[in-house]
């Protein structure tokens, strides 16, 4: 029970950190190209991860771990960041939250397929209800989307769910921060070359919000958040802890209210209450 509680607490902290990812990405792609942003954030995080691995003298992963690490890299290092960055050129950050509400369900499905988990039938009921609640609430607040942006977000959610589940299963052997660090390091040669080839031609045109966005997604979204997230998934269960992502959109809206002084609507409070109950139910039957 204590192990599971620690896992849920660690996962919740990871979700809080991830809640700033889409707004930060939206700010960054205003002045950086999606490809540069994706490669630069991965390269920066990989260098930080490499320093941690060297400082703590971590043993390199075995050959059998290379394929799972490649899947993690394709899912969360390359796939999700690149596809969301491309999508956010066509849709708003608020509209993208509609799809983030589907991420826990995607993670749970891949947790069954790749992690060998078998949640109870009632779990899926709470998971689907939570996903519908988040997606419906976000859709009402987000305005219109676009076919291109929506399609890119769907692909991003599928790849991210796969990367989460694969990384969580691998974390049981290697450790959470080690998995994301090795996955980042595995992608570094390619990401470094792409970063150099896509450097902005005019640095003076890059505004402060874009720099802040790049820094946030590089340090927190790409590395620090995963340290807590993978540890949470490994300790508390992929399908169950994955449902905490249902709270991510609401954390994003709270941040917007605190930092941007946006009003908090009654619908947000009501939706949050429903989501909390869904998360509690999912935990009970995971």
C-alpha positions as CSV (number, residue, x, y, z in Angstrom):
1,X,0.0,0.0,0.0
2,X,2.9,2.4,0.9
3,X,4.6,1.6,-2.4
4,X,1.4,2.4,-4.3
5,X,0.8,5.6,-2.4
6,X,4.3,6.8,-3.1
7,X,3.7,6.0,-6.8
8,X,0.5,8.1,-7.0
9,X,2.2,11.0,-5.2
10,X,5.2,10.9,-7.6
11,X,2.8,10.6,-10.6
12,X,0.8,13.6,-9.4
13,X,3.9,15.7,-9.1
14,X,4.9,14.7,-12.7
15,X,1.4,15.7,-13.9
16,X,1.7,19.2,-12.3
17,X,5.1,19.7,-14.1
18,X,3.6,18.5,-17.4
19,X,0.7,20.9,-17.1
20,X,2.8,23.8,-18.3
21,X,4.1,21.9,-21.4
22,X,1.5,22.8,-24.0
23,X,1.3,26.5,-23.0
24,X,5.1,26.7,-23.0
25,X,5.3,24.9,-26.4
26,X,2.7,27.4,-27.8
27,X,4.9,30.3,-26.6
28,X,8.0,28.7,-28.1
29,X,6.6,27.9,-31.6
30,X,5.7,31.6,-32.0
31,X,9.4,32.3,-32.7
32,X,11.0,28.8,-33.2
33,X,10.2,26.2,-35.8
34,X,8.6,23.0,-34.5
35,X,11.5,20.9,-35.8
36,X,14.1,23.1,-34.1
37,X,12.1,23.2,-30.9
38,X,11.7,19.4,-30.8
39,X,15.4,18.7,-31.5
40,X,16.7,21.5,-29.2
41,X,14.6,20.5,-26.2
42,X,15.7,16.9,-26.6
43,X,19.4,17.8,-27.0
44,X,19.4,20.1,-24.0
45,X,17.6,17.5,-21.8
46,X,20.0,14.7,-23.1
47,X,23.0,16.7,-22.0
48,X,21.5,17.2,-18.6
49,X,20.6,13.5,-18.4
50,X,24.1,12.5,-19.5
51,X,25.6,14.6,-16.7
52,X,23.4,12.8,-14.1
53,X,24.3,9.4,-15.5
54,X,28.0,10.2,-15.4
55,X,27.9,11.8,-12.0
56,X,26.2,8.7,-10.5
57,X,28.2,6.2,-12.6
58,X,25.1,4.4,-13.9
59,X,25.6,1.1,-15.6
60,X,24.7,1.2,-19.3
61,X,21.5,-0.6,-20.3
62,X,21.8,-4.1,-21.8
63,X,21.1,-5.0,-25.4
64,X,17.6,-6.2,-24.6
65,X,16.8,-2.8,-23.3
66,X,17.7,-1.0,-26.5
67,X,14.4,-1.7,-28.4
68,X,12.2,-0.5,-25.5
69,X,14.4,2.6,-25.0
70,X,14.1,3.3,-28.8
71,X,10.3,3.0,-28.4
72,X,10.4,5.5,-25.5
73,X,12.5,7.9,-27.5
74,X,10.2,7.7,-30.5
75,X,7.2,8.2,-28.3
76,X,8.0,10.9,-25.8
77,X,11.3,12.4,-27.0
78,X,10.5,12.8,-30.7
79,X,6.9,11.9,-31.5
80,X,4.8,13.7,-28.9
81,X,6.9,16.9,-28.8
82,X,7.2,17.2,-32.6
83,X,3.6,16.4,-33.4
84,X,2.2,18.7,-30.7
85,X,4.5,21.5,-31.9
86,X,3.2,21.0,-35.4
87,X,-0.4,20.8,-34.2
88,X,-0.1,24.0,-32.2
89,X,0.6,25.9,-35.4
90,X,-2.9,25.1,-36.4
91,X,-4.8,25.0,-33.1
92,X,-4.7,26.8,-29.8
93,X,-3.2,25.4,-26.6
94,X,-6.7,25.4,-25.1
95,X,-8.0,23.3,-28.0
96,X,-5.1,20.8,-27.6
97,X,-6.4,20.1,-24.1
98,X,-9.3,18.3,-25.7
99,X,-6.9,15.6,-26.8
100,X,-4.8,15.6,-23.6
101,X,-8.0,14.3,-21.9
102,X,-7.6,11.1,-24.0
103,X,-4.0,10.5,-23.0
104,X,-4.9,8.5,-19.8
105,X,-7.0,6.2,-21.8
106,X,-4.2,5.7,-24.4
107,X,-1.7,5.1,-21.6
108,X,-4.0,2.5,-20.0
109,X,-4.6,0.6,-23.3
110,X,-0.8,0.4,-23.9
111,X,-0.3,-0.5,-20.3
112,X,-2.4,-3.6,-21.0
113,X,-0.7,-4.3,-24.3
114,X,2.9,-3.6,-23.3
115,X,2.9,-3.6,-19.5
116,X,0.9,-6.8,-19.0
117,X,-1.6,-5.0,-16.6
118,X,-5.2,-6.2,-16.3
119,X,-7.5,-3.6,-14.7
120,X,-11.0,-4.5,-13.6
121,X,-13.9,-3.7,-16.0
122,X,-15.1,-0.9,-13.7
123,X,-11.7,0.8,-14.2
124,X,-12.5,1.3,-17.9
125,X,-15.9,2.8,-17.0
126,X,-14.2,5.5,-14.8
127,X,-11.4,6.0,-17.4
128,X,-13.8,6.6,-20.2
129,X,-16.1,8.9,-18.1
130,X,-13.1,10.9,-17.0
131,X,-11.8,11.2,-20.6
132,X,-15.2,12.4,-21.9
133,X,-15.5,14.9,-19.0
134,X,-12.1,16.5,-19.7
135,X,-12.6,16.5,-23.5
136,X,-16.1,17.9,-23.2
137,X,-15.0,20.7,-20.8
138,X,-12.0,21.6,-22.9
139,X,-14.0,21.6,-26.1
140,X,-16.5,24.0,-24.7
141,X,-13.7,26.4,-23.8
142,X,-11.4,26.0,-26.7
143,X,-13.2,27.3,-29.8
144,X,-12.8,25.7,-33.2
145,X,-10.0,23.4,-34.3
146,X,-8.6,22.3,-37.7
147,X,-8.5,18.9,-39.3
148,X,-4.7,19.0,-39.6
149,X,-4.1,20.1,-36.1
150,X,-6.6,17.6,-34.7
151,X,-5.1,14.7,-36.7
152,X,-1.6,15.6,-35.5
153,X,-2.8,15.7,-31.9
154,X,-4.4,12.2,-32.2
155,X,-1.2,10.8,-33.5
156,X,0.7,12.5,-30.7
157,X,-1.6,11.0,-28.0
158,X,-1.1,7.5,-29.4
159,X,2.7,7.8,-29.5
160,X,2.8,9.4,-26.1
161,X,0.7,6.6,-24.5
162,X,3.0,4.0,-26.0
163,X,6.1,5.8,-24.8
164,X,4.6,6.2,-21.3
165,X,3.7,2.5,-21.0
166,X,7.0,1.2,-22.4
167,X,9.0,3.6,-20.2
168,X,7.1,2.6,-17.1
169,X,7.6,-1.1,-17.7
170,X,11.3,-0.5,-18.3
171,X,11.5,1.7,-15.2
172,X,10.8,-1.4,-13.1
173,X,14.3,-2.6,-14.0
174,X,16.3,0.5,-14.7
175,X,14.7,3.2,-12.6
176,X,12.5,6.1,-13.8
177,X,15.1,8.9,-14.3
178,X,17.6,6.4,-15.8
179,X,15.0,5.4,-18.5
180,X,14.3,8.9,-19.7
181,X,18.0,9.8,-19.5
182,X,19.1,6.8,-21.6
183,X,16.3,7.4,-24.1
184,X,17.4,11.0,-24.4
185,X,21.0,10.0,-24.8
186,X,20.1,7.4,-27.4
187,X,18.4,10.2,-29.5
188,X,21.1,12.8,-28.9
189,X,23.2,12.2,-32.1
190,X,20.2,12.7,-34.4
191,X,18.7,15.5,-32.3
192,X,22.0,17.4,-32.2
193,X,22.4,17.3,-35.9
194,X,18.8,18.4,-36.6
195,X,19.3,21.3,-34.0
196,X,22.4,22.6,-35.9
197,X,20.6,22.3,-39.3
198,X,17.5,24.2,-38.1
199,X,19.1,27.0,-36.1
200,X,17.1,30.2,-36.4
201,X,18.5,32.6,-39.0
202,X,17.8,35.7,-36.9
203,X,18.2,35.3,-33.2
204,X,17.2,38.9,-32.6
205,X,13.6,38.0,-33.6
206,X,13.2,35.5,-30.8
207,X,11.3,37.0,-27.9
208,X,11.5,36.4,-24.2
209,X,8.4,34.2,-24.0
210,X,9.8,31.8,-26.7
211,X,13.1,31.5,-24.7
212,X,11.2,30.8,-21.5
213,X,9.0,28.2,-23.3
214,X,12.1,26.5,-24.7
215,X,13.8,26.4,-21.3
216,X,10.7,25.0,-19.6
217,X,10.0,22.2,-22.1
218,X,13.8,21.3,-22.2
219,X,14.4,21.1,-18.4
220,X,11.0,20.3,-16.9
221,X,8.8,18.8,-19.6
222,X,11.6,16.7,-21.1
223,X,13.5,15.5,-18.1
224,X,12.4,16.5,-14.6
225,X,8.7,15.7,-15.1
226,X,9.6,12.2,-16.4
227,X,11.7,11.5,-13.4
228,X,8.6,11.7,-11.2
229,X,6.2,10.4,-13.8
230,X,8.0,7.1,-14.7
231,X,8.7,6.4,-11.0
232,X,5.0,6.9,-10.3
233,X,3.9,4.6,-13.2
234,X,6.3,1.9,-12.1
235,X,5.3,2.0,-8.4
236,X,1.6,2.7,-8.7
237,X,0.7,0.9,-11.9
238,X,0.6,2.2,-15.5
239,X,-3.2,2.1,-16.0
240,X,-4.1,3.5,-12.6
241,X,-1.5,6.3,-12.1
242,X,-2.0,7.2,-15.8
243,X,-5.5,8.4,-14.9
244,X,-3.9,11.3,-13.0
245,X,-3.3,12.9,-16.4
246,X,-7.0,13.7,-16.4
247,X,-6.2,16.5,-13.9
248,X,-3.5,18.0,-16.1
249,X,-5.9,20.3,-18.1
250,X,-7.3,21.7,-14.9
251,X,-3.8,22.4,-13.5
252,X,-3.1,24.2,-16.7
253,X,-6.3,26.4,-16.3
254,X,-5.4,27.1,-12.7
255,X,-1.9,28.3,-13.8
256,X,-3.6,30.5,-16.4
257,X,-5.8,32.0,-13.7
258,X,-2.9,32.6,-11.3
259,X,-0.4,33.9,-13.9
260,X,-2.7,35.5,-16.5
261,X,-5.6,36.4,-14.2
262,X,-8.1,34.5,-16.2
263,X,-11.5,33.9,-14.5
264,X,-12.3,30.4,-13.1
265,X,-15.7,29.4,-14.4
266,X,-18.2,27.3,-12.4
267,X,-18.0,24.6,-15.1
268,X,-14.3,24.2,-14.3
269,X,-15.0,23.5,-10.6
270,X,-17.8,21.1,-11.5
271,X,-15.7,19.3,-14.1
272,X,-12.8,19.0,-11.7
273,X,-15.0,17.4,-9.1
274,X,-16.2,14.8,-11.6
275,X,-12.7,14.1,-12.7
276,X,-11.4,13.7,-9.1
277,X,-14.2,11.1,-8.5
278,X,-13.2,9.3,-11.8
279,X,-9.5,9.2,-10.7
280,X,-10.5,7.9,-7.3
281,X,-12.7,5.2,-8.9
282,X,-9.9,4.3,-11.4
283,X,-7.5,3.9,-8.6
284,X,-9.9,1.7,-6.7
285,X,-10.4,-0.7,-9.6
286,X,-7.0,-0.5,-11.4
